């Protein structure tokens, strides 16, 4: 049997209409104004909508009924506006269900609710504090997006502002008696610079140190461990250093003593000695600790200075067109030694710093020699060029004289 | 036996075995016209001189160069850092390649403006244009050999352009690359073209070109010929040997001085090793002699009417090349009258186009 084009089109249209599910919530609320319309508009961008969920999956009721009395009937499970303290449990109904989550996103964790209950936020909500943060305060409400979406409030680039929404609000934080300066301080930090200025999504933001669902401030004993998740070598050296038991007994957080917590400024050699030294906060310059810090600073500056000298010589040679790429490559080893020396500072032992410094100095000396040799080679080339040009000019003059001599008789009688 | 007797005896020995009397006779009678534009005659010789330098320095580079993706860059780096005077040889090879192409262009335009392409020198013109094309092919194939970032991406762009030519483009690009993309096979091929195919073909065409120049002699501009004819006189001639030859030698020395200065003061950069997985660096552009067509293609919109802009540009360049190669055949009308104004106009227009678009391509 042959089907005409018109018949095919009608069948296709019918199938489409039959497949479109009824959603009276969006239909009605889209026609309303203000706050009653907003959820319906926002929901269209939500990941839940995209995955086939409806308003009724959270709010209850009957989306297939056109009559508001029927669709929002308590008899049909309508619960209306969800109380803030009930939100986490409602979200967990699906997000803690392994079988359900596996259907939509097999890689999705299902322990967020369990973690949340251990957090300060979760404990306060459990205690009936409706002002404490729940799921929607971070993830938004009706327009929840996937966490990888740049528009999601929990996307790495937007997370600090999302946390600051409450934590920088003095009125909101007043009753919890916690400071509100964290976001301003964080914005001075090297971490913010990496995240915001360089767009480095791996740079630490609030959740990197405090956790996300199990948000809790790291205690004195766990600060080094938190920093150590990224700064592994520093943490390792610090944990074996004489400072670790001292700071622990004093009840101060290791890394924070020198680097601060939210306003982690770029580390500098000036931390060791001089006016901006953090060591002198505890150690007198004349004490053994002060002398050790000055010793480490001196060693590092020696290597940094030697590398600067090599860099200058190599750059000068390269700008003259001399081939010094091998030495420039070797110079990387010197820079690595400098990085190692700066890392070794966390052992707070001058001997540990001196080892990479002496390795780096050897490299810097070799590369400086290469740069100087290249510059000397450049001078030799110029001298060689000068001699060659003089020879060429003399030869040309000789040729010109030879031409004149040859042409002299013929010039008298015409060429 | 005096020294003079010994010389005469040696000369007789060679004459008996090689029969050079005819050549000596030819040289003794070979003459070059002397007029206000005689200086332009030196550029053919300078091009030849630079070609000889290319061959000699190329042979020296061959002693160390290795044409594989894993060794090409390193071997050039070895030449410029470890081999005694290797930097100078490599720098001279690169600079003389550029100066040779510049000299060849000057020679070509001087031939156009002095009307040296006229009958019976049509084949001389064709062989000269072929030599210019071969020089450009030398430049294109040699550019890739150091296997650095710039050369890699410039070759990629160049072969992509070839691929956009209809029908023959895709197989031509595949033939040039030795595959779908620029890689080790391309390097091996370009090396083969650069050191075997192109030198062989160039030597043959060069011999033909020089033979024809000797056969038909050096042409004088018709305007100058006409002036002297009106005065009932003939254009003064200069003996090729030794008068012109010594002057040519001076020009070669001058070229050598310029070449040596450029090579010593601005050694040819090696850059960073090519990384096929890296993104193309910003501002990638070919050698200066390909800049004008490159910039023109860049300016063209993606589509002109229903035809791709790049394709239309390539068709335009193809037609322009045919028009230019056929210059001696349309420079004279059916009545045998010369289309002087048309040829001069075409020459000036081409020169202006090349200069302007090359400058724009370089600075923009």
Interface residues (C-beta under 8 A of the other chain):
Chain A: X321 X322 X323 X325 X326 X381 X382 X384 X385 X388 X389 X392 X393 X395 X396 X399 X400 X402 X403 X406 X407 X414 X415
Chain B: X34 X77 X80 X81 X87 X88 X236 X237 X238 X242 X243 X246 X247 X249 X250 X253 X254 X256 X257 X260 X261 X264 X265 X266 X267 X269 X270
